[in-house]
Amino acid sequence: MLLHLSRPVLFMVLSVVATMAFSGAVRADTPQTDLPVETLVVTSADRIHRFQVEVAASDRERAMGLMFREEMGPDTGMLFVFESEDQRYFWMKNTPLPLDIIFIGADGAIVSIAAGTTPFSTDTIPSGKPARFVLELNAGRAAELGIKAGDTASSPSMTTD
């Protein structure tokens, strides 16, 4: 039997099928654990802070982020790497850890920090300024170390071409 569907209905059906197919590819309630890890350095005034960060560079890795992660060490985090500098928007859906979300420009300068984000919130967290990289740390860690907008960050994945 051949169905004749209008273009909007066909698009909706294909979208639902694609969503269902993708959701089966990754178990929905399991944190990702297979990302590469590297050292990221934040230079703040006369202090240097080193973090071991997981690198989320693909669309799938960035979309999953730290979802379902229940603990993270004080000097660990996740670095999100985007292809270009732009306004960035994050949320905390399915993320039980409160985080500091640090937005970083293509030049490595920290452009803004969303401190102490609310676990599981679907509220939008904007960068406010263009960012190419985003660093997530445990909530309160940026303030504890004196990290602020204008400081610089660097890592192997942050090299510009």
C-alpha positions as CSV (number, residue, x, y, z in Angstrom):
1,M,0.0,0.0,0.0
2,L,1.5,3.3,-1.0
3,L,0.7,6.3,1.2
4,H,0.5,9.8,-0.1
5,L,1.7,12.2,2.6
6,S,1.9,15.9,2.4
7,R,5.5,17.3,2.6
8,P,5.0,18.6,6.2
9,V,3.6,15.3,7.4
10,L,6.4,13.3,5.6
11,F,9.0,15.6,7.2
12,M,7.5,15.0,10.7
13,V,7.4,11.2,10.2
14,L,11.0,11.2,9.0
15,S,12.1,13.4,11.9
16,V,10.5,11.0,14.4
17,V,12.1,7.9,12.7
18,A,15.5,9.6,12.7
19,T,15.2,10.6,16.3
20,M,14.2,7.0,17.3
21,A,17.1,5.6,15.3
22,F,19.7,7.9,16.9
23,S,18.4,7.4,20.4
24,G,19.0,3.6,20.0
25,A,22.6,4.2,19.0
26,V,23.6,5.5,22.4
27,R,22.1,4.3,25.6
28,A,20.1,7.2,26.9
29,D,21.1,7.0,30.6
30,T,24.8,6.2,30.4
31,P,27.5,8.9,30.6
32,Q,30.1,8.9,27.8
33,T,33.4,7.6,28.9
34,D,35.4,7.0,25.8
35,L,36.5,10.6,25.0
36,P,40.2,11.6,24.6
37,V,41.8,13.3,27.6
38,E,44.3,16.1,27.5
39,T,45.8,18.8,29.8
40,L,44.2,22.3,29.6
41,V,45.9,25.2,31.2
42,V,44.2,28.3,32.5
43,T,46.4,31.3,33.2
44,S,44.9,33.7,35.7
45,A,47.0,36.7,36.6
46,D,50.2,35.2,38.0
47,R,48.7,31.7,38.6
48,I,48.5,28.7,36.3
49,H,45.8,26.1,36.8
50,R,46.0,22.6,35.1
51,F,43.0,20.5,34.4
52,Q,42.7,17.0,32.8
53,V,39.8,17.5,30.4
54,E,37.8,15.1,28.2
55,V,37.5,16.5,24.7
56,A,34.0,16.6,23.1
57,A,34.6,17.6,19.5
58,S,31.9,15.9,17.4
59,D,28.2,16.8,17.4
60,R,27.3,13.6,19.2
61,E,30.0,14.1,21.9
62,R,29.0,17.7,22.4
63,A,25.3,16.9,22.6
64,M,25.9,14.3,25.3
65,G,28.5,16.3,27.3
66,L,28.5,15.5,31.0
67,M,24.9,14.2,31.0
68,F,24.4,11.4,33.6
69,R,27.8,12.0,35.1
70,E,27.5,11.8,38.9
71,E,30.9,12.8,40.0
72,M,34.0,14.6,38.7
73,G,37.4,15.3,40.3
74,P,38.3,18.8,41.3
75,D,40.9,19.2,38.6
76,T,39.0,17.5,35.8
77,G,36.4,18.7,33.4
78,M,35.1,18.6,29.8
79,L,36.2,20.8,26.9
80,F,33.8,21.4,24.1
81,V,35.5,22.2,20.8
82,F,33.4,23.9,18.0
83,E,34.5,24.5,14.4
84,S,34.0,28.2,14.6
85,E,33.4,31.1,17.0
86,D,29.8,31.9,17.6
87,Q,27.2,32.6,20.3
88,R,26.9,29.4,22.4
89,Y,23.9,28.1,24.3
90,F,24.0,25.3,26.9
91,W,21.6,23.7,29.3
92,M,21.8,21.2,32.1
93,K,19.3,18.6,31.0
94,N,20.1,15.2,32.4
95,T,23.2,16.6,34.2
96,P,23.2,15.9,37.9
97,L,26.4,17.8,38.7
98,P,26.2,21.6,39.2
99,L,28.8,23.1,36.9
100,D,30.8,26.3,36.1
101,I,30.5,26.7,32.3
102,I,33.4,28.8,31.0
103,F,33.0,30.2,27.5
104,I,36.3,30.8,25.7
105,G,36.9,32.7,22.5
106,A,38.9,31.5,19.5
107,D,42.0,33.4,20.8
108,G,41.9,31.5,24.1
109,A,40.5,34.4,26.2
110,I,37.7,33.6,28.6
111,V,34.7,35.7,27.5
112,S,32.2,34.7,30.2
113,I,31.5,32.3,33.0
114,A,28.1,30.9,34.0
115,A,28.9,29.9,37.6
116,G,27.0,27.3,39.7
117,T,24.5,26.2,37.1
118,T,21.4,24.3,38.3
119,P,21.4,20.5,37.8
120,F,18.8,19.1,35.4
121,S,17.6,22.6,34.4
122,T,16.4,23.1,30.8
123,D,16.9,26.9,31.1
124,T,19.2,28.3,28.3
125,I,22.7,29.3,29.4
126,P,24.1,31.8,26.8
127,S,27.7,32.7,26.3
128,G,26.8,36.3,25.9
129,K,29.7,36.8,23.5
130,P,31.1,34.6,20.7
131,A,33.0,31.5,21.9
132,R,34.7,28.7,20.1
133,F,35.4,26.6,23.2
134,V,33.5,25.8,26.3
135,L,35.1,24.4,29.5
136,E,32.9,22.7,32.2
137,L,34.2,22.4,35.7
138,N,32.6,21.5,39.0
139,A,30.5,24.4,40.3
140,G,32.5,26.8,42.4
141,R,35.9,25.8,41.1
142,A,36.4,28.9,38.9
143,A,35.7,31.2,41.9
144,E,37.8,29.1,44.2
145,L,40.8,29.4,41.8
146,G,40.1,33.1,40.9
147,I,39.4,32.3,37.3
148,K,37.6,35.1,35.6
149,A,36.7,36.7,32.2
150,G,39.9,37.9,30.5
151,D,42.0,35.0,31.7
152,T,43.4,32.7,29.1
153,A,43.1,29.0,28.4
154,S,45.1,26.7,26.2
155,S,45.2,23.0,25.3
156,P,46.3,20.9,22.3
157,S,42.7,20.9,20.9
158,M,42.5,24.7,21.2
159,T,45.2,25.4,18.6
160,T,43.8,27.6,15.7
161,D,44.5,26.8,12.1
